[in-house]
């Protein structure tokens, strides 16, 4: 928490600038492509990383599918997770996020800028509609970040159980599933320290539709989780 306060404090002029710019983009949405919106987000993240003394090492970019939409499934550690992935991921992508978390200050504007999808966990019907909408967008070429863990409290570098239903987005779209490994991401905003911090983002080899078409969502979930755990254990 101390790093969040510090970064926002010393970056206040930039925060105000980007809030105004995002508001302008939203008011003139048709003028701004997804690529331009994504670049605005990445520029803001670069400032945050520099002022927050955050370094993120990236591995496996060559594994990312070259064309079309896909869904990235990372382990969940904290508030920096999406930012670290977007910093590492050069092509435009967005996220599916818990509706309540999406209303937090700054997060709301960030999700709006990237046209992310909100998941209402209190309404099953809305959840199904959101998954179907995300699947449709992925099938048409968009790239999504979906966290299959229920939350990130006290996760650190441990990987909790995955929710098989989270994989329906990729399955229904028949698009690649990309496991993503986050290591030490929790240290950025989850440790009360201003010391320089270093995190890792690993993009693993994707599972294409032909690879998983005969598998259940539970089998896909377990396989993805085990791959992520394996990388974390090797890095420890």
C-alpha positions in Angstrom: 0.0 0.0 0.0 2.8 2.4 0.8 4.2 2.2 -2.8 0.7 3.0 -4.2 0.5 6.2 -2.1 4.1 7.1 -3.0 3.7 6.6 -6.7 0.4 8.5 -6.9 1.9 11.3 -4.8 5.0 11.9 -6.9 3.1 11.2 -10.1 0.1 13.4 -9.3 0.6 15.8 -12.3 0.8 12.7 -14.6 -2.2 11.1 -12.9 -4.3 14.3 -13.5 -3.1 14.5 -17.1 -4.0 10.9 -17.9 -7.4 11.1 -16.1 -8.2 14.2 -18.3 -6.9 12.5 -21.4 -8.9 9.3 -20.7 -12.0 11.3 -20.1 -11.5 13.1 -23.5 -10.9 9.7 -25.2 -14.2 8.4 -23.8 -16.1 11.5 -25.0 -14.7 11.1 -28.5 -14.5 7.3 -28.5 -14.9 6.8 -32.3 -11.8 8.8 -33.0 -9.5 6.5 -31.0 -8.5 3.0 -32.2 -7.8 0.1 -29.8 -4.1 0.5 -30.6 -4.1 4.2 -29.6 -6.0 3.4 -26.4 -3.5 0.6 -25.6 -0.5 2.9 -26.1 -2.0 5.5 -23.8 -2.3 2.8 -21.1 1.2 1.5 -21.7 2.7 5.0 -21.4 1.0 5.5 -18.1 2.3 2.1 -16.9 5.8 3.1 -17.9 5.6 6.2 -15.8 4.3 4.2 -12.8 7.1 1.7 -13.2 9.8 4.3 -13.3 8.5 6.3 -10.4 7.7 3.2 -8.4 11.2 1.7 -9.0 9.5 -1.4 -10.5 11.3 -3.7 -13.0 9.5 -6.5 -14.8 11.4 -9.1 -16.7 9.6 -10.7 -19.6 10.0 -14.2 -21.0 8.3 -16.2 -23.7 7.1 -13.5 -26.1 7.9 -15.8 -28.9 5.2 -18.1 -27.6 2.3 -15.7 -28.2 0.1 -16.5 -31.2 1.0 -14.3 -34.2 -2.6 -13.7 -35.4 -6.1 -13.6 -34.1 -7.6 -13.5 -30.6 -6.7 -15.5 -27.6 -7.1 -15.6 -23.9 -4.3 -15.3 -21.4 -4.8 -17.1 -18.1 -2.3 -16.0 -15.4 -2.0 -16.8 -11.7 -3.3 -13.9 -9.5 -1.1 -12.1 -7.0 -2.2 -8.5 -6.6 -3.0 -5.1 -8.1 0.1 -5.0 -10.3 -0.8 -8.2 -12.2 -2.7 -6.6 -15.1 -0.2 -3.7 -15.4 2.8 -6.1 -15.6 1.1 -8.2 -18.3 0.2 -5.1 -20.4 3.7 -3.8 -20.0 5.0 -7.1 -21.3 2.4 -7.6 -24.0 3.0 -5.4 -27.1 -0.2 -6.0 -29.0 -3.4 -4.5 -27.6 -5.2 -6.7 -25.1 -7.8 -6.1 -22.3 -9.2 -7.8 -19.3 -12.2 -9.3 -17.7 -12.5 -8.0 -14.1 -14.7 -8.4 -11.1 -17.4 -5.7 -11.3 -16.7 -4.5 -7.7 -12.9 -4.1 -8.3 -13.6 -2.3 -11.6 -15.2 0.6 -9.7 -12.1 1.4 -7.6 -10.4 4.8 -8.2 -8.1 4.7 -11.3 -9.1 1.1 -12.1 -12.4 2.3 -13.4 -10.8 4.7 -15.8 -8.2 2.1 -16.9 -10.9 -0.6 -17.6 -12.9 1.9 -19.5 -9.9 3.0 -21.6 -9.2 -0.6 -22.6 -12.9 -1.4 -23.0 -12.6 -4.3 -20.6 -15.4 -6.5 -19.5 -16.9 -6.5 -16.0 -18.0 -9.7 -14.3 -20.9 -9.4 -11.9 -20.3 -12.3 -9.5 -23.6 -11.7 -7.7 -25.7 -12.5 -10.8 -25.2 -15.9 -12.6 -27.2 -14.8 -15.6 -25.0 -11.7 -16.1 -21.9 -13.8 -15.6 -23.0 -16.1 -18.5 -23.7 -13.2 -20.7 -20.3 -11.6 -20.0 -18.5 -14.9 -20.8 -20.4 -15.2 -24.0 -19.6 -11.6 -24.9 -15.9 -12.1 -24.2 -15.9 -15.3 -26.2 -17.5 -13.4 -29.1 -14.9 -10.6 -28.9 -12.0 -13.2 -28.7 -13.4 -15.0 -31.7 -13.4 -11.7 -33.7 -9.7 -11.1 -32.8 -9.5 -9.4 -29.4 -7.0 -10.6 -26.7 -8.1 -11.0 -23.1 -6.6 -11.5 -19.7 -8.8 -13.7 -17.5 -7.8 -14.7 -14.0 -9.0 -18.2 -13.2 -8.3 -17.8 -9.5 -11.1 -16.4 -7.4 -8.9 -13.7 -5.8 -5.4 -12.7 -4.8 -5.5 -12.1 -1.1 -2.3 -13.7 0.5 -1.6 -15.7 -2.7 2.0 -14.5 -3.1 3.8 -17.1 -5.2 1.4 -19.8 -4.3 -1.2 -20.8 -6.9 -4.7 -21.4 -5.5 -7.4 -23.5 -7.2 -8.6 -22.4 -10.6 -12.2 -22.0 -11.6 -12.9 -24.2 -14.6 -15.7 -21.9 -15.8 -13.1 -19.2 -16.5 -11.8 -21.2 -19.4 -15.2 -21.1 -21.2 -14.2 -17.8 -22.8 -11.5 -19.4 -24.9 -13.3 -22.7 -25.3 -16.5 -21.2 -26.8 -14.4 -19.0 -29.0 -12.2 -22.0 -30.1 -9.2 -19.8 -29.7 -5.8 -20.4 -28.1 -5.3 -20.5 -24.3 -2.0 -18.9 -23.2 -0.9 -19.7 -19.7 0.9 -16.8 -18.0 3.1 -17.0 -15.0 3.5 -14.1 -12.6 6.3 -14.2 -10.1 6.8 -11.7 -7.3 4.1 -9.5 -8.7 2.6 -9.3 -5.2 5.7 -7.4 -3.9 4.8 -4.3 -5.9 1.8 -3.2 -3.9 1.4 -5.9 -1.4 4.6 -5.3 0.6 5.0 -2.1 2.7 8.4 -1.1 1.2 9.8 1.5 -1.2 12.8 -0.6 -2.1 13.3 -1.3 -5.8 11.2 -4.4 -6.8 11.6 -6.9 -9.6 8.8 -9.1 -11.0 8.6 -11.6 -13.8 6.1 -12.3 -16.5 6.3 -15.6 -18.4 4.2 -16.4 -21.5 4.0 -20.1 -21.9 3.3 -22.1 -25.1 -0.4 -21.8 -26.0 -2.9 -24.6 -26.2 -4.7 -24.4 -29.5 -8.3 -25.6 -30.1 -7.0 -28.8 -31.7 -5.0 -29.5 -28.5 -7.9 -29.1 -26.1 -11.1 -29.7 -28.0 -11.6 -33.2 -26.5 -10.8 -32.0 -22.9 -13.2 -30.8 -20.2 -12.9 -27.3 -18.7 -11.7 -29.0 -15.5 -9.0 -30.9 -17.3 -7.9 -27.7 -19.1 -7.9 -25.8 -15.8 -5.8 -28.4 -14.0 -3.3 -28.6 -16.9 -2.9 -24.8 -17.0 -2.5 -24.5 -13.3 0.1 -27.3 -13.2 2.1 -25.6 -16.0 2.2 -22.4 -14.0 3.1 -24.0 -10.8 6.0 -25.9 -12.5 7.5 -22.6 -13.7 7.2 -20.9 -10.3 8.9 -23.9 -8.6 11.8 -23.8 -11.1 12.3 -20.1 -10.5 12.3 -20.5 -6.7 
